[in-house]
Amino acid sequence: MAGGRTYRTMAIVLDKTKLRETDLIFTLLAENGRQLRAVGKGARKPGSRLAARCELGCKVDLLLAHGRSLDVVAEATLVEATLGAAPSYELLSASSALADVAKACCFEDAEDPFVYQITLRAEQVLGGSCGVLDGAHLDLIVAAYVFKLLSHLGYRPDWSACVACGDPAVTYFSATAGGLLCASCARNVPGAEELDAVTVGWLQSLISLRFDELAAAPCDAPTAALLLAFAHIWAATHLDCRLRALEFLLGV
């Protein structure tokens, strides 16, 4: 692994898949925003340190070697275990949903450092950098991440007025229409979901407030679940893919 064949990068672990008997394929979000897939040879062997350093959501410093089809992990140093040493089932579910969306929003041939930065911060807040979160706030952070990231990619919803006629009295949500609708226009949009003024306020806050502020905001479980459902519909519609981890978090 001479100098020309290797490179170093900071990355967030988004996924890992079994390969052969003892290897793993890691899906990584590099600090420049590119998606990387690299083989960890022997990572599934008993006592392997590589797998432990590359758990879901971990920030790792990697030395990678260029391979024919996939790069190979030559060295991995754990920089930050964002979810802590022993994450709960609920925390892992939320982090998996976040990683699922991140995988659909980063690409091997496109650099976008913002994707890395927002994903890292969301993982940190999920893991308790702002205090231990309950289930409602885990859902809230994931929902905010979806809307913030997709807004950055060009799929920003319009919360200010009806997307069809401009009426400020909005009472319906539609991902296919592009945001909120008034009652009159919603009649012509299949699948439009009715919502109240409080929910409209929360939808606006998901984009306008920082993760830290949302983690400290009072929010009940039903409201958070509804916001997460809207985020799932928005992501599935505009990314045109199935987000299984997000479906699992919702209990779909």
N, C-alpha and C positions, 0 to 999 in steps of 0.2 A: 504494500500500500504506500507507494511513493507519494511525494508531496503533490504531484500533478493529478493524481487519481483520487485524492481525498479533499474534503472540505468540511468546515465546521459551521454549525448553525445552532441557534436557540430554537426550541420548538415546543409546542403543546401536543400531548398525546390525545388523539381523538378516538382511536380504535385499535384493536389488535385482533388478528385472525390466525388460526392455526395453519401451519405449513409443515408438511411431512410429520415425522414423529417428534421432533424436538425443537423445531423452529417456529418463529412467529413473524407475521407481516404486520408492521406498525404503520398506521395511517397518522400522519403528523401535519400540524399546521406550523410552518416555519415562520420566523420573525419577520420575514419580508412579505408574508401573506400567501405564499405558495403552498399548495398541498404536496406533501411528499409521502411516498410509500417505500419503506425500507425493510429489509429482512434482518431479523435478530437471530443469528445462528446459535443454536443451543439454548435459546431463551426459556424453553420448557423443561430443561433438565433440572432434576432436584438440586436445590441450592444455587441455582443461577441468580446472579445479582442483577442481570440485565432486565428481566421481567419486573422485578421489584422496583427498579428505578424508572420504569416506563409504564406506570399505571395510568388509568383514565384521568385526564385533567392535569397530569403532572407537567411542570415546566422543566425541561431537560436541556442540558448542553451536550450536543451530539457531534461526534466525529464520524462522518459518513464516507464510504468508498463507493465510487461510481461502479455500477455493475452493468451487465448486458441489458437486462430488462428492469431489474429493481436494484436500487442502491443497497448497500450492506452497512449495518451499524458496526463500526469498528470500536467505538468507545461511547459510553453514556454516563453523564454525571447528573445526578438529581439536584436541581437548583431550588425547586419549591414543590412540595406536595400540597397543592391548593385545597384539596378536600380533607386534608389531615391524615393522621396515621391509620385511623379505623373509621372510615365514613359509613354512615348508616345506609340502610336500604333505600330510604326516601331520597337521601342526598345523591346516591349513585344513580337513581332513576332520573333525577333532575339534571345531573351532569351529562348523562347519556343523551337526553333530549337536546341539550345545548350542543353537544358534539355532533349529533345527527344533523342539525341545522347548519353548523359550521362546515361539515363535509360537503353539503350541497351548495355552499357559497364560496368555496375556495377551489382553485384549479391549479394544475401542475404548471401551466404555461402563463399564468397571470399573477403579477405581484400586486399586493394591496395590503400594506402594513396595518391599516385600520382594522382589518378583520382579525389579525393576531392580537392587537391591543384590546379590542372590545371583548374578544373571547377570553383572554387572560383575566381581565377585570371581572367579567361575569363569573368565571370559575372561582376567583378569589372571594367574591361576595357570597356565592353559594356555600363555599367552604367555611364561612364564618369570620372573614376578616372584619366584618361590621357587627359581629356577634352571632350567636347560634340562631339560625332561622327555623321557624316552624313550617309546616307543610304549605300553608297559605302563601307565605313569603317566598318559598322556593318556587311555587307556581308563578308568582308575580315577577320574579327576576327572569325566569325563562321566557315569559310572555314579553317582557320589556326587551330582552335580548333579540327576540324574533323581529319585533317591529323596528327596533333601532338598526339592526343589521340590514334588513331588507330595505329600509328607508335609504341607507347609505348606497345600496346597490341600484337604487332607482325606483323601488316599489314603495314609495312613501304614501300612506293613506291620507286622505283629506278629511280632517276632523272639524274643520271650521264651519262648513255649511253643507247643504245637500249637493252632492256631486253632479246631480242631473239638472237642477234648476236654480241652485244658489240660495234656497230658503234656509235661514239660520235655525229654524225649528226642526231639528233632526231627531228622529225616533227609531231609526232602523240602521242596521249594519249589513253591508254586502261586500264581500271580497271581490266578486266579479265586477261590480259597479265601480269599485275603487275607493270605498270609504263609507261615509254616512249618507243616509237618504231621509227625506221627509216622508210622511205617511202617504201622500198623494203619489209620489214617484215610486215608492216601494211596491205599490200594487202591480207595477209592470216589471218588477225584477224578481224572478223565481229564487226562492231560498233566502230572501232578505230576513234577517233576524231582528225582532223588536227589542229595544233596550230603553232604559230610563236615563234621566239626566245625570244621575250619579255615575252610571257606567260610562257615559260619554266623557265625563270628567276624568275618570280613571284611564280611559283610552288615550286621552290627551296627555295625561301624566306619564304614561309609559314611555313616551318619546321625549317629553320635555325634562323629566327629572333624571338625575343620575342614579345608578344602581344603589349607591350608598343611601340616598334619600328615600328610595323606594323600600329598601330593607328596613328603614326606621319608621315608615308610614303605617298607620293602623289600617289593616285590611282583613276582612273576614274570609273564611274558606270558600263559601259559595261565590262571592264576587271574584276572588282570585281564580277559581276554576272556570268561571265564565270568560274572564279575560284570556286565560290560557287557551280555551276553546276557540275564541276569535283569532288568536295568534296562530293556532294550528291551521285554521281555515285559510288565513291570509298566506301563510307559507306554502301550504299544499297547492293552493291555486296559482300563485305567482312563480313558484319554483318548479311546478309541474312534476312533482315527484312524491313518492310515499315516504313519510317520516315515521318510521315504525317506533322509535324510542319515544317520540312525542305522543304518538297514539297510545303507547303503553302507559305513559305518565297520566294521560287523560282517562285511562280505563276503557278505551274504545275497543 
